[in-house]
């Protein structure tokens, strides 16, 4: 059995997600990670952003929503109303 090849941005997404979710880091560093993730057009990057919506910062949650709206990927199926 051969291990699956990681996607080209997989390690970068993991590193940026860790920075984004680290509440001990100064906000500018977290926001740089947020917008770097926004610029990676993969489902994994979008999921990393979505996994951060439980952050206590309303400003960060606002920017997460803004960044997700700018991404051209949709990692979750849309629900019919």
C-alpha positions as CSV (number, residue, x, y, z in Angstrom):
1,X,0.0,0.0,0.0
2,X,1.4,3.4,-1.0
3,X,0.7,6.5,1.1
4,X,-1.2,9.2,-0.7
5,X,0.8,12.1,-1.9
6,X,0.1,15.3,0.0
7,X,-1.5,18.1,-2.0
8,X,1.0,20.8,-2.9
9,X,-0.3,23.2,-0.3
10,X,-1.2,20.7,2.5
11,X,1.8,21.5,4.8
12,X,1.4,25.2,4.2
13,X,-2.3,25.0,5.1
14,X,-1.6,23.1,8.3
15,X,1.0,25.7,9.3
16,X,-1.2,28.7,8.5
17,X,-4.2,27.1,10.3
18,X,-2.1,26.7,13.4
19,X,-1.1,30.4,13.3
20,X,-4.6,31.5,12.6
21,X,-6.0,29.5,15.6
22,X,-3.2,30.5,18.0
23,X,-4.9,33.1,20.3
24,X,-1.5,33.9,21.9
25,X,-0.2,35.4,18.6
26,X,-0.7,39.1,17.9
27,X,-3.7,39.9,15.7
28,X,-1.6,41.0,12.7
29,X,0.1,37.6,12.5
30,X,-3.2,35.8,12.7
31,X,-4.7,38.1,10.0
32,X,-1.7,37.4,7.7
33,X,-2.3,33.7,8.1
34,X,-6.0,34.3,7.4
35,X,-5.4,36.1,4.1
36,X,-2.6,33.7,3.1
37,X,-5.2,30.9,3.5
38,X,-7.7,32.9,1.4
39,X,-5.1,32.9,-1.4
40,X,-4.8,29.1,-1.5
41,X,-7.6,27.9,-3.8
42,X,-8.2,24.5,-2.1
43,X,-10.9,23.0,-0.1
44,X,-8.4,22.4,2.7
45,X,-7.7,26.1,3.0
46,X,-11.4,27.0,3.1
47,X,-12.0,24.3,5.7
48,X,-9.1,25.7,7.8
49,X,-10.9,29.1,7.7
50,X,-14.2,27.5,8.6
51,X,-12.7,25.6,11.5
52,X,-11.8,29.0,13.1
53,X,-15.3,30.4,13.4
54,X,-15.4,29.5,17.1
55,X,-12.8,32.1,17.9
56,X,-13.9,34.7,20.5
57,X,-12.8,37.6,18.3
58,X,-15.8,39.1,16.4
59,X,-13.4,41.0,14.1
60,X,-11.6,37.8,13.2
61,X,-14.9,36.0,12.5
62,X,-16.0,38.9,10.3
63,X,-12.8,38.7,8.3
64,X,-13.2,34.9,8.1
65,X,-16.6,35.3,6.5
66,X,-15.2,38.0,4.1
67,X,-12.3,35.8,3.1
68,X,-14.5,32.8,2.5
69,X,-16.8,34.9,0.3
70,X,-13.8,35.8,-1.8
71,X,-12.6,32.2,-2.3
72,X,-13.5,30.4,-5.5
73,X,-13.9,27.0,-3.8
74,X,-16.8,25.5,-1.9
75,X,-15.8,22.7,0.4
76,X,-19.3,22.0,1.7
77,X,-22.3,21.1,-0.4
78,X,-24.9,23.8,-0.6
79,X,-28.2,23.0,1.0
80,X,-31.4,23.4,-0.9
81,X,-34.0,25.6,0.8
